[in-house]
Amino acid sequence: QALVELAQVFSSSKQHAAVSVPAGAAPTPCRPSMDEIPASEFDTSSFDAKKVVQHYRKLVPLPQLQRSLRSHHAATRQELVELINEKYADFVSLSSRMQGVERALKPLRAPLEESAELTHGLQTKLGAILDQAGETQKELARVRARKDALAAYIDNAKILDRAKDALAHRWGNPQESDDFLREHVAQENVARELRRIRLNLGGRLGSVPIAAEGPAAVLGAGSSRPPAPPASASGSTATATIAGTTVGGAEGGSLAEEDSPECQALLREASEFEEAFAEKLRERLHSLVSAAKRGWDAAAAGAGDASPGVPAPGPPARAELLAVAHLSRALVTVGRSSVVDATFADVFVKGALEAATAACGSAAEDARRQASSGRGLEGSPGGTFGSGALAAERSVLAVDLGPFFTAVQQTLLVEGAPILWFARRLQSSGGADGGDMENAMLAVPSLHLVPNAVAAPVLRHVQKVWEKSVFMPAFPDIFAANYLHSSKFIQVVEEFMTRAERQSFAQSPTATEFRRRWKTQVYFSLRQKEAVKVLQAVAAKPLQPAGSVEQCAKAAGGDFWLEASAELVRVLHTIWSDRWYLEVLYPKMVQLSLELVAKYGKWVGSVADAPDTPGAGWDASSASASWVTTSLPVRLSRVAADILQIISALTESSAPEGPVGSLSRLVVGRLPSEAAAGARSGSGRRPDELVRALLDEAAAELRPVVQRLEACILRSAAAAATPQFAAIRGIPALYRMLSKPVPTQASPYVESAMRPILALRQATAAAPADTVARWACQAADTAALEFSMQASQLLESTKLQEASLKRLGGRSTGGGETQVSDLDKIHIQLCLDAEAFSNSAAALGARPEGGNGLAKLAEVVVLVRPTYEAHHFPPAQAAS
């Protein structure tokens, strides 16, 4: 308890010091003993001494805490005493002045207190007056709202009476054209009046009770008003839906806090009258449209000349078309455009759908009969890799929607079709013929017959009839065919829509739900497994190229030495054909194609890793030395030819057709039109550029495989050619101490070394000509490198031998009639051999450049070239 009191004193002292210390005065530093408790703990206005002591006694021992607080309290008290002593004169002066002020204000205290009491009383009276005025204002607002509601009731009641009178009016002879049109014009005006009532009263009322009365009773009610219903005692609000517009809710009233019972009753009466009126309009519209359809049917059936007084078969007359336009506008005005769509669909589309369904069922029955009799269904979709039995099973169980969509398009989506004729003339932009005035008379705003009366009913019919058999890819071929049929139907029907109609139809619930039902992801998974399985089956076999051109595999107009190459091309063309490809799966199809190309590259690359003896397969003993068909150069060149052909097909080409760029054109050509015309990607490239870049990357992944095959081919050629250069070491033995004439011809080993290289061109003829020429040049250059090494060793050894002979006895190595030394003859023979080899390599296109083998060979013989040029004679001169 003492600690708590001490802390309270300390807090009050600190607050007093904070008030008394003049601004700018330096605070007294805290004692070290108070480091455990910050001074800010005592400066807060919500200081609680008990909480502070309880908190810090857990951190600091109680005796130490007590000593710290007392020490700090004494220091603070001393500060205050020093401050008062320092400013003592100021404190005394201030006290004297405050006493003078108090004496001067004492006479004014009583009047001021009296004024305060009077002001308080006045404020109370004014508050009561203001409250009364507020209540009066609210009452006045209620009266005005009530007046406005009654005025709105009276005005709209008159409008409703006029509408009922106009609808009940008899327009004379219905056969007269003018009376016929005036009646429908009046009905359109009635629709506008009902819409006006709904707009006038709908935003003002909070609840509209609807009585359960039939349409006939409403149409015959005349102008009598139903009794106003009593106000809801419970305060609950009801809602009424009028022509698709919900009116109601606790916040429905905009002018009055409580609902007007008269307006509620009037809106209820108008709603009921509107329902009956819309039903009458629907029946009349259905009658006119049905009559028009009968006229078209009679004209299509080739009816004879019409009798006098009977309209000729064909499109409806102008008066009937105007009547249809008036009735359609009336229904749209009262918010029932769906009724117009349903009426046209019932007259023109329903029968066509039933006939198309029957045609589809008949085609399916024929397929089942043919399948059961063992005959294939001619023209039915089937898989490349499917069997006849599987095709028969598909014909029995699956449903092909091709006949259905074909029948629908032939009936509804051809030029001159009745519903398209009506759609064009009732469009808000006007009809296809006639003047602007007549077009304006026929236009029905917000009416979209093609998407709502043609496309949507067809899609809903497909979902209803074939929900369980079409949208699941149990048979992928049939699934893809049906998806393609539906996509083509949507594409065709969109050609008859305006741009606004296409956008609205694409976002409509019917189109969205129809697209959602197709299990395209499951379909892609099945196709992916099928494609990979086919390639794996081929890759599991030994990758042996065909023995001749006649045995090559055919695929997409090309010949391939490997069956795996042909199968890859077949699968890729199948993936992008109409039988497999779905536009919605374009990215996944691209990914699958790239994966298959990568797998193919991995499989064929294993050929280069197969163990084989370099140089094996070179038959030098035959009359015409050549590479046998089982040799590495022949086999690997054919594999490389296939890979290069696929790389060429994947590479972009400006040619409209041909094997070069065929796969690239196929993939890019399938790019969806929306994506092709869409915005650029984040990298700034168009979608077609991205696809081409992916294909180029796939082709680039195959080029290292070609390089590995090329290295194997060159190693085999070098292994067959380089052993021939061992004969270079025997040149000195041909001329030393034998007094042979100066050589004039190249040694036989040069021809023997060039024969495998020359035969390589014929052995690798399966590859492109430029590639074969490049291989031959590289093989010659590799042989030249070996030649240069052997020649360098020869020159070094002959140089050492010549020096040894001179040291031993000064014996002369010269001889012969030309006084050409044996060493010179060796050098001349070497130069002749190098020149003959270089000429043969040049005939293949090889040139000495940089640091290649031919350049090194020329560099080796350049030191003995002067001897060759000094003693070399043309063959004719040497013979003489």
C-alpha positions, 0 to 999 in steps of 0.5 A: 500500500505504501508503494502504491501511494508513493507511486501516486505521489510520484505521478502527481509530482511529475505532472506538476513539474511538466506544467510548471517548468518553463519552456526551454528549461533543461530537464534534470537527468534521471538517476541511475537507480531509476533505469529500470522504470522509464519516466514515460510510465508516469507521464500518461494521463491514464496513470494507474499506480497499482498497475505500475507497481504490480508490473515492475515488482515482477521485474525489480525486487521490491526493496529496490523498487521502493528505494528507487521510487523514494529517491526519484520522488525526493529528486523531483520534489527538490526540483520543484522547490528550486524552481519555486525559489528561483521564480519566487518574485514572479509567483508573488506578483502573479498572485497579486494580479489575480486578486485584483482581477477577482475583485474587478469581476465580482460585480459582473458575476450576478448579471452574467449568471442571470443572462445565462439562465435567460439564454438557457430558457430561450434555447429550451423554447426554441428547441420545442418550436423546432421539433414541432416544425419538424413534425409539421414538415413531415406531415406536410411531406406525407400529405404531398406524397399522398397527393402525388400518389393519388394524382399518379393513380388518377392519371394512370387509371385513365391510361389503363381505361384508355388501354382497355377501351382501345383493346375492346374496340371493334375495328369493323371488317377484319378482312379490310386492310385498313381495319386490319392494320389499325387494330394492330397499331392500336394494340401496339399503342396499348403496349406503350400505355401499359409500359408507361403505367409500369414506369410511372408506378413501378419506382414509386411503390414498395409492394404490389399484391397480385390477386389470383384472377384469370386473364379472361376476367381481367380483359372483361373487367372494364374500367372498374377498379378493384377495392384497395387492399388494407395496409399490411399490419405486420409491415412486411413487404411483398414483391410483384414481377411485371413483364420481367421487372420486379417491383417491391422491397422495403425501399421501393417507395421514393416519395412516401414512407408508406405504400399507396394502397390505390396505386398498389391496386392499380399496378396489380390490375395493370399487371394482370391486364398486361398478362392477359393482353400479352397472351392475346398478342401471342396467340394473334402473332402465332396465327399470322406466322403460322399462316405465313408458313402455310403460304410458303409450304404451299409455294414449295409444294408447287400449288396451282394458281390461286382462286380469286379472292385467295392469296397466292402462296409464298411470302406474306403480303405487306399488310400481314408483314406490318401486322407481324411487326406491330405485334412483335413490337407490342410484345417487346414493349411490354418486355416479352421479346422471349415470347416473340422468339418462342413463337417463331421457333415454334412455327418454323424451327420446331418442325425442322428439329423433329424432321432433322432428329428423325433423319439422324435416327434413320441414319443411325439405324442404317449404320446399325444394320450395316454394322450388324451385316458385316459391311462398314458404314461407308463415309462414317468417321473412323480412326486411322489406327482403328480396326473394322470391328471397332468401327462397327461397334462405334456405328452401333453405339455412337450417334453421328450428328452430321445428318441432324445438322445437315438437315437443320442447315438445309431447312433453316439456314439457306437463302430464302428460308422463311425465318431468315426472311422474317429476321432480315425484315424485322431487324432494327436496321430495316429490311433488305428492300423497300424505302426507309419509311417502310423499313422503319415501320417493320423494324422491331428493336431488341428483337434477335430472331436468328440467335434466339429463335434459331441457334439457341433452340437447336443447341438446347434440342441437342442437349436435351435429346443426346445429352448422355451420348454426344458430349462424352468422348466414349468414341473419340472419332465420333466425338470429334466429328460431332464437335466439328458438326456443331462448330460448323453449324454455329459458324454458319448461323453466325454468318446470318447474325449482325455483329451485335447479335454475334457478341450477344450470342457468344455470351448467352447462357445457352451457348456457354452451357453448350460449350461447357458440356463438351468434355474436350479435356477428356477427349484430348487425354484419350487422343494423347495416349493414342498418339503416343502409343502408336509411336511407342509401338513403332519405336519398340521395333528395330530402327532399320532403314528400308533396303531400297527406295521401293521399300520406303514408307509412304506418308503425306506424299513423302517417302521415308526410310524409317517406319518411325518417321513415316508414322510420326508424319502420319500422326501429326497430320492426323492430329491436325486433320478434321478427324482429330483437331478441335479448335478449342484445343489448339494450344494443347494440340501444339504441345502434343505435336512438339512432344511427339517430335521430341520423342521421335528425336530421342528414338532415332538418336539412339541409332547413332549410339549403336555399337559398330566397327568404324569402316565396316561395310567398305568392300574394296575387293569388288570390281566397283568398290562401294559401301554395302547397304548394311554399312554405317554410312548407308544406314545413318545417311538414310536416317539423317535424310528422314530427320532432315525431311522432318526438319524441312517440314517444320521450318517456315516456307513461303511456298504455298505447297510442297514438302518444305514447310508442310507441317508448319503450314498445317499447324499455323493454318489451324490457328483460330481466327480470333487468336490470329487477329488478336493482340500481341503477346507480352513479348510483342509477337503475334500468335502465328509468330509464336507458333512458328518460333515453337516449331523452329525450336522443335526443329532445332532440337533435331539438328544435334541428332543429325550432327551425331549421325554425320559424325558417325558417317565421317568416322566410318569414311575416315576409317576406310580411307586413312589406312591407305596412307600407311603406304607413304612410309614405303616411298623411300624404299622405292627410290633409295639405291635403286637408280629409278627415274624421276617419278611422274605419276602419283602413287596407287595409294592416293586412288585407294584412299579416295575411293571410299570418299568418292563412293560415299556420295553414292552411298549417302544419296538418300540425303539432300544433295547439298548435305551429301556434298558437304559430307564428302568435303568433310571426309576428304578434309579428314583424310587430308589431315591424316595425309599431312601427318604421314607426309610430315613424318616421312619428311622428318625421317628422310631428313634424319636418314640423309644426315646419318648417311652423310656422316657415315662415309660421305656416300652420295645418295644421288644417281640417275641420268638427271643427277637427281638425288634419291631424296629429291625423287622421294620429295617429288613423289610425295608432291605428286601424291599430294597434288593428285589428292588435292585435285581429287578433293577439289573435284568434290568441292573441298578447298584449303582454307583456315586450318583444315586438313587440305591447308595443313597438307599444303603447308607440309609439302611447301618446303619440298615444293621447289624440288618438285617444280625444278624436276617435274616434267609433263607426262608427254615430255617425260616419256620422250 
